[in-house]
Amino acid sequence: MKTITSETLARVEDLLKALGEVRYRSLFGGYSLTIDKAAFGMLVEGELFLRANEQSAAYFTQRNSSKLKFTRRGRAVYLNYYQVDSELWNDPDLLV
């Protein structure tokens, strides 16, 4: 795991420790994040992407947040995960 990704993972674990143990596994060139077997995010190249539901997707869309993209067979595939920006990082209650 790259240093920047390890640092971001430590930050995520610290913010979300009240919800349970954050686990990770390699997936799509990044790391899938789970708590109690529920997937909630991805870490890709040191960036956190959160899985969106209808409410949070509206929030992220309004903020023009980037969706998680990976390439499969030469084509871009966008997942329902949105990048956490600095403003959201700075509001731990909203992030949780």
C-alpha positions in Angstrom: 0.0 0.0 0.0 1.4 3.4 -1.0 2.3 5.8 1.8 -0.4 8.4 0.8 -3.1 5.7 0.7 -1.9 4.4 4.1 -2.2 8.0 5.5 -5.7 8.4 4.1 -6.7 5.0 5.5 -5.5 6.0 8.9 -7.5 9.2 8.7 -10.6 7.3 7.6 -10.2 4.8 10.5 -9.8 7.6 13.0 -12.9 9.5 11.8 -15.1 6.4 11.6 -13.9 4.4 14.6 -17.2 5.0 16.4 -19.0 3.1 13.7 -16.8 -0.1 13.9 -13.6 -1.5 12.5 -12.7 -0.3 9.0 -11.5 -3.2 6.9 -10.0 -3.0 3.4 -9.2 -5.3 0.5 -7.7 -4.7 -2.9 -10.3 -4.0 -5.7 -10.2 -2.2 -9.1 -6.7 -1.0 -8.5 -7.6 0.6 -5.2 -9.0 -0.6 -1.9 -12.6 -1.3 -1.0 -13.5 -0.1 2.5 -16.1 -1.9 4.7 -17.5 -1.7 8.2 -19.3 -4.9 9.4 -19.3 -6.3 5.8 -21.0 -3.1 4.5 -19.1 -1.5 1.7 -19.0 2.3 2.1 -16.0 3.6 0.2 -13.0 3.1 -2.0 -9.4 4.4 -1.6 -7.7 5.0 -4.9 -4.3 6.7 -5.2 -4.7 8.3 -1.8 -8.2 9.7 -2.5 -11.4 8.7 -0.7 -14.5 8.0 -2.6 -17.8 7.3 -0.8 -20.5 5.1 -2.0 -23.7 7.1 -2.7 -27.3 6.5 -1.9 -30.1 8.8 -3.3 -29.6 11.5 -0.7 -25.8 11.6 -0.8 -25.7 11.4 -4.6 -27.8 14.6 -4.7 -25.3 16.2 -2.3 -22.3 15.1 -4.4 -23.9 16.1 -7.7 -24.7 19.5 -6.4 -21.1 20.0 -5.4 -19.8 18.7 -8.8 -17.8 15.9 -7.1 -15.9 13.5 -9.3 -17.2 9.9 -9.7 -14.9 7.0 -9.3 -13.8 5.8 -12.8 -11.9 2.8 -13.9 -11.1 1.4 -17.3 -12.4 -2.0 -18.4 -11.5 -3.3 -21.9 -10.5 0.2 -22.9 -13.7 1.8 -21.9 -14.4 4.2 -18.9 -16.7 2.7 -16.3 -18.1 5.1 -13.7 -19.1 3.7 -10.3 -21.6 5.2 -7.8 -18.7 6.4 -5.6 -17.9 10.2 -5.2 -14.7 11.8 -4.3 -14.4 13.4 -0.9 -13.2 17.0 -1.2 -11.4 19.1 1.4 -14.6 20.8 2.6 -16.1 17.5 3.4 -12.9 16.3 5.1 -13.0 19.4 7.3 -16.6 18.6 8.4 -16.2 15.2 10.2 -19.8 15.2 11.4 -21.1 15.5 7.8 -18.5 13.0 6.6 -19.6 10.4 9.1 
